[in-house]
Amino acid sequence: MTKDIFLKEIKKLVGQKKVLENPRKGDSILVKITKNDHICYRRGNSDIYLSIDVIFDVCKKYKGKRCTTKDLRDLKYKVFENKPCNITFTIMILKELDLWE
């Protein structure tokens, strides 16, 4: 998957106001894509920002494979350090785009 196709798919989810099911603590909602290529998603009353480049990189590394929260932590991205909600959200995006088994 190219980054352009990935962005198009993410924008579709955002346009649909897609609610992604969080298996642990309630739902997350895709809110918007910012000008600086971040996804803003809502958990409860908080807006959380995550780089699209990070999610795309994870997609390339794990396309068609199952990745765990440990796998994502091991990538050493700052956004995953002590941020289990970003890890969970990234896996939710992979599942929604059928890129995770």
C-alpha positions as CSV (number, residue, x, y, z in Angstrom):
1,M,0.0,0.0,0.0
2,T,1.4,3.4,-0.9
3,K,1.2,6.3,1.4
4,D,-1.3,8.1,-0.9
5,I,-3.7,5.1,-0.8
6,F,-3.2,4.8,3.0
7,L,-4.1,8.5,3.4
8,K,-7.1,8.1,1.2
9,E,-8.4,5.2,3.3
10,I,-7.8,7.1,6.5
11,K,-9.7,10.1,5.1
12,K,-12.6,7.9,4.3
13,L,-12.7,6.7,7.9
14,V,-12.5,10.3,9.1
15,G,-15.3,11.4,6.7
16,Q,-17.5,8.6,8.0
17,K,-17.0,9.7,11.6
18,K,-16.0,6.1,12.1
19,V,-16.1,4.9,15.7
20,L,-13.4,2.3,16.3
21,E,-14.1,-0.3,18.9
22,N,-11.5,-0.3,21.7
23,P,-11.4,-3.8,23.2
24,R,-10.5,-2.5,26.6
25,K,-11.8,0.9,27.6
26,G,-14.6,2.2,25.4
27,D,-14.6,3.4,21.9
28,S,-12.3,5.8,20.1
29,I,-13.5,8.2,17.4
30,L,-11.5,9.4,14.4
31,V,-12.0,13.1,14.6
32,K,-9.8,14.7,11.8
33,I,-6.5,14.9,10.0
34,T,-4.5,17.9,10.8
35,K,-2.5,20.1,8.4
36,N,0.7,18.6,9.7
37,D,-0.3,15.0,8.9
38,H,-1.5,13.9,12.3
39,I,-4.7,12.0,13.1
40,C,-6.7,13.5,15.9
41,Y,-8.8,10.9,17.7
42,R,-11.1,11.3,20.8
43,R,-11.0,9.1,23.9
44,G,-13.6,10.2,26.3
45,N,-13.3,14.0,26.5
46,S,-9.7,14.1,25.3
47,D,-8.4,14.8,21.8
48,I,-5.2,12.8,21.1
49,Y,-2.8,13.4,18.2
50,L,-0.8,10.7,16.4
51,S,1.5,11.0,13.4
52,I,0.2,9.5,10.2
53,D,3.8,8.7,9.3
54,V,4.2,6.5,12.4
55,I,1.0,4.6,11.7
56,F,2.0,4.2,8.0
57,D,5.4,2.9,9.0
58,V,3.7,0.3,11.3
59,C,1.4,-0.7,8.4
60,K,4.4,-1.3,6.2
61,K,6.2,-3.3,8.8
62,Y,3.3,-5.5,9.9
63,K,1.0,-5.6,6.8
64,G,-0.7,-9.0,6.8
65,K,0.9,-10.0,10.2
66,R,-0.3,-9.9,13.7
67,C,1.6,-7.4,15.8
68,T,1.3,-7.1,19.6
69,T,1.5,-4.1,21.9
70,K,5.0,-5.3,22.7
71,D,6.0,-5.2,19.1
72,L,4.9,-1.6,18.8
73,R,6.6,-0.6,22.0
74,D,9.8,-2.3,20.7
75,L,9.8,0.1,17.7
76,K,10.9,2.8,20.1
77,Y,8.7,5.5,18.8
78,K,8.2,8.2,21.4
79,V,4.4,8.2,20.8
80,F,4.3,4.6,22.1
81,E,6.3,5.2,25.2
82,N,4.0,5.1,28.2
83,K,1.1,5.7,25.8
84,P,-1.0,2.5,25.6
85,C,-3.9,4.4,24.0
86,N,-1.7,5.3,21.0
87,I,-0.7,1.6,20.7
88,T,-4.2,0.4,20.9
89,F,-5.4,3.1,18.5
90,T,-2.7,2.1,15.9
91,I,-3.8,-1.6,16.1
92,M,-7.4,-0.5,15.8
93,I,-6.5,1.4,12.6
94,L,-4.7,-1.6,11.2
95,K,-7.7,-3.8,11.9
96,E,-10.1,-1.4,10.3
97,L,-8.1,-1.2,7.1
98,D,-7.8,-5.0,7.0
99,L,-4.0,-4.8,7.4
100,W,-3.8,-6.8,10.6
101,E,-4.7,-10.5,11.1
